[in-house]
Amino acid sequence: MSKETFYITTPIYYMSGELHIGNTYPTVLTDTMARYKKMRGYDVKFLTGTDDHGQKVERMSAKTGKTPQDFVDGLAELSKNLWKTMNCEYDIFMRTTLPFHAKACQKIFRTLYEKGDIYLGKYEGLYCVECETFFKNAPDGLCSDCGRQLSGVTEECYFFRMSKYADKLIKYIHDNPEFIRPESRRNETLGFLKGGLEDIAVSRTTIKWGIPVDFDPKHVIYVWFDALPNYATALGFYGEDDSDYRKYWPAVHVIGKDILRFHTIIWPTMMMALGEPLPKTVFVTGWLLSNGGKMSKSKGNSIDPIDLAKRYGVDALRYFLMREVVQGQDGNYSEDSLINRINSDLANDLGNLLSRTVGMIEKYFEGKLPAVPKKMTSFDDALISTVEASEAKASQAYDRMAFSEALSEIWVSVRRANKYVDETEPWLLHRSKETEALARVLYMLCETLRHTAILISPVMPGTSAEIFRQLGIWDDKLKTWESLKFGKLPCEVKIEKGETLFPRIDVKAIKETEAEEQAVPSKPQITIDDFGKLDLRVGIVKECVKASEKLLKSQVDIGSEMRQILSGIAQWYAPEDMVGRRVVVVTNLKPIKLRGFLSEGMLLAAGEGTDDDPVKLVAVDGEPAAGTFVR
């Protein structure tokens, strides 16, 4: 009997720079849903990938001295490394530079042209390079999405007759309430449609980095008209074999609210024009905010998720992202809130429950859970009732992709189990030699933990596996959603106690370390001989990423070699603003580790680092070669 299919996608991320924690949120969310559906017996396809074309990529690659293809290839590998680190198990890594995608897009474009839904015209208006978006009207001259200054554009373009499908799309949205979720984004889309739709420009002649229109090669396909079909072309749509497309389509798209209109207006009208089924659902997430604003590389408030995963653990970070952000709403990131979640929910609640349970089995029964009497107490009944109610609510929340709600319900059971320990007082049962009652208590705790491990598995697969290991559960049949019934765990399993699941984080020690990193010692007078000991050279920044909230990690060419240098300037410089910059480097400074990264030098800068006196890198006049001595 064939399984029911389920196809889910993340946005394909625009390759203008490295991804950050704000991009990580929707990918972990998508991975969580894919894992959940697999556990419920679905045949799942999970797509993520990269959007490689467009004017911004063309400009950014020129800054680095790389070809656009080399530039996006490097970033795509970094993206794959991030998803591997975050334990995201995608089935398809899609790229818009793949040859089969280019051919499919050209066929789509030609089909719509021959149908009369694409026609040649002239565009006169405004364009946002950052968002790759056309604007007919912008009274203040600023992009309504990112707030940047718009550029005037006048060029020959092909246009898509999107206006033709406005009424049909409005009716479809009304008839299919699950098409756009949550309801607030559905209403936002309908509000926009009420103002009417204009035809949109779908080709460019002023840039080269894109897919050429095969029947008019001086035009390249507009980046969004190239990017959106990837969800279907990845399955063979308009290719030589479209069997996967016919099997798995339509998709559930997980997107951020900043690309709502592209996915709820342009993409569905394209599919309508092609006579194809529309996506099943466009699930719109909020933003993960930092310091009250949307995370952005250009704003300098993005956070490196790999750094966080190394410091706090992958599952802890996955849990934080899924628990902290309510379905469809914005969430706030701060390191303090991450640490609070780890210490409270993971260390105090779940970690403590597992540690207490396996510790008592080891201490009282030499690590082997004994046979359990059938007689139950009111405490047992209360725990089972709580766990079963929580499981039902968590399952319903998972189905709606309301993962914060699901985890909240699961933690009702975890906290109830910790209370159960205090109610039953197993240490007193041991002291009074009530062995059967003690065995019953510990069995109930093991079953609660088994259920918890199953329920958190889509969010925290590594933690789930470790709980099963410590409880001595090796039978895969006891790890399934269908096994969520009390009494299935066999007795006499051998407990395998391990390391603490989530050690508490010492906030005070972290703050002391940060203070040491920021401390600036007083400097005594030196002689010319002392100064001569410094090896100062011109360096050229080739790559730069954010290593923490305060540190930038740069790869700097100093002529003879490439150096990795960490600088506490993230508040004042965005990583992409650093690339290509000439800096003054202290090259003979003893290497030091900062936040777990080796720093092999120092960039010279001025300023106290206050609002009145911001940090500014020492400028280099002219264009001296990398490695030039500074005297």
C-alpha positions as CSV (number, residue, x, y, z in Angstrom):
1,M,0.0,0.0,0.0
2,S,1.5,3.3,-1.1
3,K,2.1,6.0,1.5
4,E,0.4,9.4,1.4
5,T,2.9,12.0,0.1
6,F,4.0,15.2,1.7
7,Y,6.2,17.8,0.0
8,I,7.6,20.8,2.0
9,T,10.0,23.5,1.1
10,T,12.0,26.3,2.7
11,P,12.6,29.5,0.8
12,I,15.6,29.1,-1.4
13,Y,18.0,31.6,0.2
14,Y,19.4,34.5,-1.7
15,M,23.2,34.1,-2.1
16,S,24.4,37.6,-1.4
17,G,26.2,36.6,1.9
18,E,26.4,33.9,4.5
19,L,23.1,32.8,6.2
20,H,22.4,33.8,9.8
21,I,20.2,32.6,12.7
22,G,17.2,34.4,11.1
23,N,17.5,32.1,8.0
24,T,18.0,29.1,10.3
25,Y,14.6,29.5,11.9
26,P,12.4,28.6,8.9
27,T,14.8,25.8,7.9
28,V,14.7,24.1,11.3
29,L,10.9,24.6,11.3
30,T,10.6,22.9,7.9
31,D,12.9,20.1,9.1
32,T,10.8,19.6,12.2
33,M,7.6,19.3,10.1
34,A,9.3,16.9,7.7
35,R,10.5,14.7,10.6
36,Y,7.1,14.7,12.2
37,K,5.3,13.7,8.9
38,K,7.8,10.8,8.4
39,M,7.1,9.6,12.0
40,R,3.4,9.7,11.1
41,G,4.0,7.4,8.1
42,Y,4.1,9.9,5.2
43,D,6.3,9.6,2.1
44,V,8.1,13.0,2.6
45,K,10.2,15.2,0.3
46,F,12.0,18.2,1.9
47,L,13.6,20.9,-0.3
48,T,15.9,23.7,0.6
49,G,18.5,25.5,-1.5
50,T,19.9,28.7,-2.9
51,D,18.7,31.5,-5.2
52,D,21.9,32.2,-7.2
53,H,21.0,34.9,-9.7
54,G,20.2,38.6,-9.7
55,Q,21.7,42.1,-9.7
56,K,22.8,42.0,-6.1
57,V,24.8,38.8,-6.6
58,E,26.4,40.4,-9.6
59,R,27.5,43.4,-7.6
60,M,28.6,41.5,-4.5
61,S,30.7,39.1,-6.5
62,A,32.4,42.0,-8.3
63,K,33.4,43.4,-4.9
64,T,35.2,40.2,-4.0
65,G,36.9,39.8,-7.3
66,K,35.2,36.5,-8.0
67,T,32.9,35.4,-10.9
68,P,29.3,35.3,-9.9
69,Q,29.3,31.5,-10.2
70,D,32.4,31.1,-8.0
71,F,30.8,33.5,-5.5
72,V,27.5,31.6,-5.2
73,D,29.3,28.2,-5.2
74,G,31.2,29.1,-2.1
75,L,28.1,30.4,-0.3
76,A,26.1,27.3,-1.3
77,E,28.7,25.1,0.3
78,L,28.6,27.2,3.5
79,S,24.8,26.8,3.4
80,K,25.1,23.0,3.2
81,N,27.5,23.0,6.0
82,L,25.1,25.1,8.1
83,W,22.2,22.7,7.5
84,K,24.5,19.7,8.3
85,T,25.5,21.4,11.6
86,M,21.8,22.1,12.4
87,N,20.9,18.4,11.7
88,C,18.5,19.4,8.9
89,E,17.8,16.3,6.8
90,Y,16.7,17.7,3.4
91,D,16.1,15.5,0.4
92,I,16.7,18.1,-2.3
93,F,19.3,20.9,-2.3
94,M,18.1,23.0,-5.1
95,R,20.1,25.7,-6.9
96,T,18.8,28.0,-9.6
97,T,22.2,27.7,-11.5
98,L,21.5,24.0,-12.2
99,P,21.3,23.4,-16.0
100,F,18.0,21.5,-15.8
101,H,16.4,24.3,-13.9
102,A,17.6,26.9,-16.5
103,K,16.1,24.8,-19.3
104,A,12.8,24.4,-17.5
105,C,12.6,28.1,-16.8
106,Q,13.2,28.9,-20.5
107,K,10.5,26.5,-21.5
108,I,8.1,28.0,-19.0
109,F,8.9,31.5,-20.2
110,R,8.5,30.5,-23.8
111,T,5.2,28.7,-23.1
112,L,3.7,31.8,-21.5
113,Y,5.0,34.0,-24.3
114,E,3.4,31.8,-27.0
115,K,0.2,31.7,-25.0
116,G,0.2,35.5,-24.9
117,D,0.6,35.8,-21.2
118,I,4.1,37.3,-21.6
119,Y,4.6,40.3,-24.0
120,L,7.4,42.8,-24.8
121,G,7.2,46.3,-23.4
122,K,9.2,49.0,-21.7
123,Y,9.6,49.5,-17.9
124,E,9.9,52.9,-16.4
125,G,9.9,53.0,-12.6
126,L,11.9,52.2,-9.5
127,Y,13.8,49.1,-8.5
128,C,15.2,47.8,-5.2
129,V,18.5,46.0,-5.7
130,E,18.5,44.6,-2.2
131,C,15.0,43.0,-2.5
132,E,15.2,42.5,-6.3
133,T,11.8,44.2,-6.5
134,F,10.1,46.6,-9.0
135,F,8.1,49.5,-7.8
136,K,5.7,51.7,-9.8
137,N,5.0,54.1,-7.0
138,A,7.1,55.0,-3.9
139,P,6.4,58.6,-2.8
140,D,9.4,58.7,-0.5
141,G,11.7,56.9,-3.0
142,L,12.3,54.1,-0.5
143,C,11.7,50.4,-0.6
144,S,8.6,49.5,1.4
145,D,10.3,46.2,2.5
146,C,13.9,47.1,3.4
147,G,13.7,50.9,3.6
148,R,16.6,51.4,1.2
149,Q,16.8,54.1,-1.5
150,L,15.3,52.9,-4.8
151,S,17.0,53.2,-8.2
152,G,15.4,54.6,-11.3
153,V,15.1,52.1,-14.1
154,T,14.1,52.5,-17.7
155,E,14.6,49.5,-20.0
156,E,13.0,47.1,-22.4
157,C,11.4,44.2,-20.6
158,Y,9.0,41.4,-21.1
159,F,5.9,41.6,-19.0
160,F,3.7,38.9,-17.4
161,R,0.0,39.5,-17.6
162,M,-0.5,39.0,-13.9
163,S,-3.6,41.3,-13.9
164,K,-5.4,38.7,-16.0
165,Y,-5.5,36.3,-13.0
166,A,-6.4,38.7,-10.2
167,D,-10.1,37.8,-9.9
168,K,-9.4,34.1,-10.2
169,L,-6.7,34.3,-7.5
170,I,-9.1,36.2,-5.1
171,K,-11.7,33.5,-5.6
172,Y,-9.2,30.7,-5.0
173,I,-8.0,32.3,-1.7
174,H,-11.6,32.6,-0.5
175,D,-12.4,29.1,-1.5
176,N,-9.2,27.6,0.1
177,P,-8.7,29.0,3.6
178,E,-5.6,26.7,4.1
179,F,-3.8,28.2,1.1
180,I,-2.3,31.0,3.1
181,R,-1.5,30.7,6.8
182,P,-1.8,32.2,9.3
183,E,-5.1,34.1,8.6
184,S,-3.5,37.5,9.2
185,R,-1.2,36.9,6.1
186,R,-4.2,35.7,4.1
187,N,-6.0,38.9,4.9
188,E,-2.9,40.9,4.0
189,T,-2.8,39.3,0.6
190,L,-6.5,39.8,0.0
191,G,-6.1,43.5,1.0
192,F,-3.3,43.9,-1.5
193,L,-5.4,42.2,-4.3
194,K,-8.3,44.5,-3.7
195,G,-6.3,47.3,-5.0
196,G,-5.9,45.5,-8.3
197,L,-3.0,43.8,-10.0
198,E,-0.6,45.2,-12.6
199,D,1.4,43.3,-15.1
200,I,5.0,42.8,-13.9
201,A,8.3,43.0,-15.7
202,V,9.8,39.5,-15.9
203,S,13.1,40.2,-17.8
204,R,16.1,42.5,-17.5
205,T,18.5,43.8,-20.2
206,T,20.8,45.7,-17.8
207,I,22.3,42.7,-16.0
208,K,23.9,39.5,-17.3
209,W,23.8,37.2,-14.3
210,G,20.7,35.3,-14.9
211,I,19.0,32.8,-17.2
212,P,18.8,34.1,-20.8
213,V,15.5,34.2,-22.6
214,D,16.2,31.6,-25.2
215,F,14.3,33.3,-28.1
216,D,15.7,36.8,-27.2
217,P,19.1,36.3,-25.5
218,K,19.8,40.0,-24.7
219,H,17.1,39.6,-22.0
220,V,17.7,37.5,-18.8
221,I,14.7,36.2,-16.8
222,Y,13.9,38.4,-13.8
223,V,15.3,36.7,-10.7
224,W,12.0,36.0,-9.0
225,F,10.5,34.6,-12.2
226,D,13.5,32.3,-12.2
227,A,13.5,31.5,-8.5
228,L,9.9,30.7,-7.8
229,P,9.6,27.7,-10.3
230,N,12.4,25.9,-8.5
231,Y,10.0,24.3,-6.1
232,A,8.4,22.5,-9.1
233,T,11.4,22.1,-11.4
234,A,13.3,20.3,-8.6
235,L,10.7,17.5,-9.1
236,G,11.1,17.5,-12.9
237,F,8.4,20.1,-13.8
238,Y,8.9,21.0,-17.5
239,G,11.8,18.6,-17.6
240,E,12.4,15.2,-19.2
241,D,10.9,13.2,-16.4
242,D,8.1,14.9,-14.3
243,S,7.0,11.7,-12.5
244,D,8.1,13.1,-9.1
245,Y,6.3,16.3,-9.8
246,R,3.1,14.4,-10.5
247,K,3.6,12.3,-7.4
248,Y,4.5,15.0,-4.7
249,W,3.1,18.2,-6.0
250,P,1.4,20.4,-4.5
251,A,3.9,21.7,-1.9
252,V,3.7,23.3,1.5
253,H,6.0,26.4,1.3
254,V,7.5,27.8,4.4
255,I,8.5,31.4,3.8
256,G,9.2,34.6,5.7
257,K,6.7,37.5,5.7
258,D,9.0,39.7,3.6
259,I,8.5,37.5,0.6
260,L,4.8,37.0,1.1
261,R,3.6,38.7,-2.2
262,F,6.0,36.8,-4.4
263,H,4.7,33.5,-3.1
264,T,1.0,34.3,-2.7
265,I,0.5,36.4,-5.8
266,I,3.3,36.0,-8.5
267,W,3.9,32.3,-8.0
268,P,0.2,31.2,-7.9
269,T,-0.7,33.4,-10.9
270,M,2.3,31.8,-12.8
271,M,0.9,28.3,-12.1
272,M,-2.6,29.4,-13.0
273,A,-1.3,30.7,-16.4
274,L,0.4,27.3,-16.9
275,G,-2.8,25.4,-16.0
276,E,-1.1,23.7,-13.0
277,P,-2.3,23.1,-9.4
278,L,-1.4,25.8,-6.9
279,P,0.7,25.1,-3.8
280,K,-1.2,23.4,-1.0
281,T,-0.2,25.9,1.6
282,V,2.0,29.0,1.9
283,F,3.0,29.0,5.6
284,V,4.3,32.4,6.5
285,T,6.6,32.8,9.5
286,G,7.5,36.0,11.3
287,W,11.0,37.3,11.7
288,L,13.5,36.5,14.4
289,L,14.3,39.9,15.7
290,S,17.6,41.1,17.3
291,N,17.7,44.3,19.3
292,G,14.1,45.0,18.2
293,G,14.9,44.8,14.5
294,K,14.9,42.3,11.6
295,M,18.2,40.4,11.4
296,S,20.2,41.5,8.4
297,K,23.8,41.2,7.4
298,S,23.8,44.8,6.2
299,K,22.5,46.0,9.5
300,G,25.2,44.2,11.4
301,N,22.8,42.5,13.8
302,S,22.9,39.0,12.4
303,I,24.0,36.1,14.5
304,D,26.2,33.1,13.3
305,P,24.1,29.9,14.1
306,I,27.2,27.7,13.8
307,D,28.9,29.6,16.6
308,L,25.8,29.3,18.8
309,A,25.5,25.5,18.0
310,K,29.1,25.0,19.0
311,R,28.7,26.8,22.3
312,Y,25.3,25.7,23.4
313,G,24.5,22.5,21.4
314,V,22.5,21.9,18.2
315,D,19.4,20.6,19.9
316,A,19.4,23.4,22.5
317,L,19.4,25.9,19.6
318,R,16.7,24.0,17.7
319,Y,14.6,23.8,20.8
320,F,15.0,27.6,21.4
321,L,14.0,28.5,17.9
322,M,10.9,26.3,17.9
323,R,9.8,27.1,21.5
324,E,10.6,30.9,21.5
325,V,8.8,31.9,18.3
326,V,5.0,31.6,18.3
327,Q,3.4,30.3,15.0
328,G,3.3,33.1,12.4
329,Q,4.6,35.8,14.8
330,D,7.9,37.6,15.2
331,G,10.2,36.2,17.8
332,N,13.1,37.9,19.7
333,Y,16.6,36.5,19.9
334,S,19.1,37.4,22.6
335,E,21.8,35.3,24.1
336,D,20.2,35.8,27.5
337,S,16.9,34.4,26.4
338,L,18.6,31.4,24.8
339,I,20.6,30.7,28.0
340,N,17.4,31.1,30.1
341,R,15.6,28.5,28.0
342,I,18.5,26.1,28.3
343,N,18.8,26.5,32.0
344,S,15.1,26.4,32.8
345,D,13.4,24.1,30.3
346,L,16.3,21.8,29.3
347,A,18.6,21.6,32.3
348,N,16.1,22.1,35.3
349,D,13.1,20.3,33.7
350,L,14.1,17.6,31.1
351,G,17.7,17.0,32.0
352,N,16.9,16.9,35.7
353,L,14.1,14.4,35.2
354,L,16.3,12.0,33.2
355,S,19.2,12.3,35.6
356,R,17.0,11.7,38.6
357,T,15.3,8.7,37.0
358,V,18.4,6.8,35.8
359,G,20.3,7.7,38.9
360,M,17.7,6.2,41.2
361,I,17.4,3.0,39.1
362,E,21.2,2.7,39.2
363,K,21.3,3.3,42.9
364,Y,18.3,1.3,44.1
365,F,18.2,-1.5,41.5
366,E,21.8,-1.7,40.3
367,G,20.8,-0.2,36.9
368,K,18.1,-2.7,36.0
369,L,14.4,-1.8,36.1
370,P,12.6,-4.7,37.9
371,A,9.2,-6.2,37.3
372,V,6.4,-3.8,38.1
373,P,3.2,-4.6,40.0
374,K,-0.1,-3.7,38.3
375,K,-1.5,-1.9,41.3
376,M,-1.6,1.8,40.7
377,T,-1.9,4.9,42.9
378,S,-3.8,8.1,42.5
379,F,-0.4,9.8,41.7
380,D,0.1,7.3,38.9
381,D,-3.4,8.0,37.5
382,A,-2.8,11.8,37.7
383,L,0.5,11.5,35.8
384,I,-0.9,9.3,33.1
385,S,-3.9,11.6,32.6
386,T,-1.6,14.6,32.3
387,V,0.7,12.9,29.8
388,E,-2.1,11.6,27.6
389,A,-3.8,15.0,27.5
390,S,-0.5,16.7,26.7
391,E,0.2,14.2,23.9
392,A,-3.2,14.8,22.3
393,K,-2.7,18.5,22.3
394,A,0.9,18.3,21.2
395,S,-0.1,16.1,18.2
396,Q,-2.8,18.6,17.1
397,A,-0.3,21.5,17.4
398,Y,2.3,19.5,15.3
399,D,-0.3,19.0,12.6
400,R,-0.8,22.8,12.5
401,M,3.0,23.5,12.6
402,A,2.4,25.3,15.9
403,F,5.7,24.0,17.4
404,S,5.9,26.4,20.2
405,E,2.5,25.3,21.4
406,A,3.4,21.6,20.9
407,L,6.6,22.0,23.0
408,S,4.7,23.9,25.7
409,E,2.2,21.0,26.0
410,I,5.0,18.4,26.1
411,W,6.7,20.4,28.9
412,V,3.4,20.2,30.9
413,S,4.1,16.4,31.2
414,V,7.8,16.9,31.9
415,R,7.1,19.3,34.8
416,R,4.3,17.0,36.0
417,A,6.7,14.1,36.1
418,N,9.1,16.1,38.2
419,K,6.3,16.9,40.6
420,Y,5.4,13.2,40.6
421,V,8.9,12.5,42.0
422,D,8.3,14.9,44.9
423,E,4.8,13.4,45.5
424,T,5.9,9.8,45.6
425,E,9.2,10.4,47.4
426,P,11.0,7.3,46.1
427,W,13.9,7.8,48.5
428,L,11.5,7.2,51.4
429,L,10.1,4.1,49.6
430,H,13.6,2.8,49.4
431,R,14.3,3.5,53.0
432,S,11.1,1.8,54.1
433,K,11.9,-1.2,51.8
434,E,8.7,-0.7,49.8
435,T,10.4,-2.2,46.7
436,E,7.3,-2.9,44.6
437,A,6.0,0.7,45.0
438,L,9.5,2.1,44.3
439,A,9.7,0.0,41.1
440,R,6.3,1.3,40.0
441,V,7.3,4.9,40.5
442,L,10.5,4.4,38.5
443,Y,8.7,2.6,35.7
444,M,6.2,5.4,35.5
445,L,9.1,7.9,35.1
446,C,10.8,5.8,32.4
447,E,7.5,5.6,30.5
448,T,7.0,9.3,30.7
449,L,10.6,9.9,29.5
450,R,10.0,7.4,26.6
451,H,6.9,9.3,25.6
452,T,8.7,12.6,25.9
453,A,11.6,11.3,23.7
454,I,9.1,10.4,21.0
455,L,7.3,13.7,21.1
456,I,10.4,15.9,21.0
457,S,12.1,13.8,18.3
458,P,11.1,16.1,15.4
459,V,12.6,19.1,17.2
460,M,15.5,17.5,19.1
461,P,16.5,14.3,17.3
462,G,19.8,14.0,19.1
463,T,18.4,14.5,22.6
464,S,15.6,12.0,21.8
465,A,18.2,9.4,20.8
466,E,20.2,10.0,24.0
467,I,17.2,9.6,26.2
468,F,16.4,6.2,24.5
469,R,20.0,5.2,25.0
470,Q,20.2,6.0,28.6
471,L,16.8,4.2,29.2
472,G,18.2,1.1,27.4
473,I,15.5,1.3,24.7
474,W,16.8,-0.2,21.5
475,D,13.7,-1.6,20.0
476,D,12.6,0.8,17.3
477,K,8.9,-0.2,17.8
478,L,9.1,1.6,21.1
479,K,10.2,4.9,19.5
480,T,7.2,5.4,17.2
481,W,4.2,7.7,17.4
482,E,2.0,4.6,17.4
483,S,3.7,3.4,20.6
484,L,2.5,6.3,22.7
485,K,0.6,4.2,25.2
486,F,1.6,3.6,28.8
487,G,2.7,0.1,29.7
488,K,4.5,-0.8,26.4
489,L,8.0,-0.4,28.0
490,P,9.2,-3.9,29.0
491,C,10.6,-4.4,32.5
492,E,14.1,-5.4,33.3
493,V,15.7,-3.1,30.8
494,K,19.3,-2.2,31.5
495,I,19.8,1.5,32.2
496,E,22.9,3.1,30.6
497,K,23.5,6.3,32.5
498,G,25.4,8.9,30.5
499,E,26.6,12.5,30.8
500,T,24.3,15.2,32.0
501,L,21.8,15.9,29.2
502,F,22.0,19.7,29.5
503,P,24.5,21.1,32.0
504,R,23.5,24.4,33.5
505,I,25.2,27.4,31.9
506,D,27.1,29.7,34.2
507,V,26.0,33.2,33.1
508,K,28.4,34.9,35.5
509,A,31.4,33.1,34.0
510,I,30.3,34.1,30.5
511,K,30.0,37.7,31.4
512,E,33.4,37.7,33.1
513,T,35.0,36.2,29.9
514,E,33.3,38.8,27.8
515,A,34.6,41.5,30.1
516,E,38.2,40.1,29.8
517,E,37.9,40.1,26.0
518,Q,36.8,43.8,26.0
519,A,39.2,45.0,28.6
520,V,41.8,47.5,27.3
521,P,44.9,47.6,29.5
522,S,46.7,50.9,30.1
523,K,49.7,51.4,27.8
524,P,53.1,52.5,29.0
525,Q,55.4,54.7,27.0
526,I,57.6,53.0,24.4
527,T,60.8,53.8,22.5
528,I,61.3,53.8,18.7
529,D,62.9,50.4,19.2
530,D,59.8,49.1,20.8
531,F,57.7,50.4,18.0
532,G,60.0,48.8,15.5
533,K,59.0,45.4,16.9
534,L,55.5,45.8,15.4
535,D,55.0,44.2,12.0
536,L,52.3,46.4,10.5
537,R,51.1,45.5,7.0
538,V,48.3,46.3,4.6
539,G,45.7,43.6,4.5
540,I,42.8,43.0,2.1
541,V,39.7,41.4,3.6
542,K,38.6,38.6,1.4
543,E,35.8,37.0,3.5
544,C,34.0,38.1,6.6
545,V,31.3,36.6,8.8
546,K,29.8,37.3,12.2
547,A,31.3,35.1,14.9
548,S,29.2,36.4,17.8
549,E,27.1,39.5,18.6
550,K,30.3,41.5,19.0
551,L,33.0,39.8,16.9
552,L,33.6,39.7,13.2
553,K,35.7,36.9,11.8
554,S,37.7,38.0,8.7
555,Q,39.9,36.2,6.3
556,V,42.6,38.7,5.5
557,D,45.2,38.5,2.7
558,I,48.5,40.0,4.0
559,G,50.5,39.2,0.9
560,S,52.4,36.2,2.0
561,E,49.5,34.3,3.4
562,M,45.8,34.4,4.5
563,R,45.1,35.2,8.2
564,Q,42.0,34.7,10.3
565,I,41.5,37.7,12.5
566,L,38.7,38.4,15.0
567,S,37.7,41.9,15.8
568,G,35.2,43.4,18.2
569,I,33.7,45.7,15.6
570,A,30.4,43.9,14.7
571,Q,28.4,46.7,16.1
572,W,29.9,49.2,13.6
573,Y,30.6,47.1,10.5
574,A,28.5,44.5,8.6
575,P,30.4,41.5,7.3
576,E,29.7,42.4,3.6
577,D,30.9,45.9,4.1
578,M,34.3,44.5,5.2
579,V,34.9,42.4,2.0
580,G,37.4,44.1,-0.2
581,R,38.4,46.7,2.4
582,R,42.1,47.6,2.9
583,V,43.0,47.5,6.6
584,V,46.1,47.8,8.7
585,V,47.1,44.5,10.4
586,V,49.4,43.8,13.3
587,T,50.8,40.6,11.9
588,N,53.2,39.5,14.6
589,L,50.7,39.6,17.5
590,K,50.7,36.3,19.3
591,P,47.6,34.2,18.2
592,I,44.8,34.0,20.7
593,K,41.5,32.1,20.9
594,L,38.3,34.3,21.1
595,R,35.0,32.5,21.5
596,G,36.6,29.3,20.4
597,F,38.1,30.8,17.2
598,L,41.8,31.4,16.6
599,S,42.7,35.0,15.9
600,E,46.0,35.5,14.1
601,G,46.5,39.3,14.3
602,M,44.8,42.5,14.9
603,L,43.1,45.2,12.8
604,L,43.9,48.7,13.8
605,A,41.0,50.9,14.7
606,A,40.2,54.2,16.5
607,G,37.4,55.2,18.9
608,E,36.1,54.4,22.3
609,G,33.2,52.3,21.0
610,T,30.5,54.6,22.3
611,D,27.6,56.3,20.6
612,D,29.6,59.6,20.7
613,D,32.8,57.9,19.7
614,P,32.1,54.9,17.4
615,V,34.9,52.5,16.4
616,K,36.4,53.3,12.9
617,L,39.0,51.1,11.2
618,V,42.2,52.9,10.3
619,A,42.0,53.8,6.6
620,V,44.7,53.1,4.0
621,D,45.2,55.8,1.4
622,G,45.3,54.6,-2.3
623,E,45.4,51.0,-3.2
624,P,48.7,49.5,-1.9
625,A,49.2,45.7,-2.5
626,A,48.4,43.2,0.3
627,G,51.5,42.8,2.5
628,T,52.8,46.3,2.0
629,F,54.7,47.4,5.1
630,V,53.1,50.2,7.2
631,R,55.9,52.5,8.6
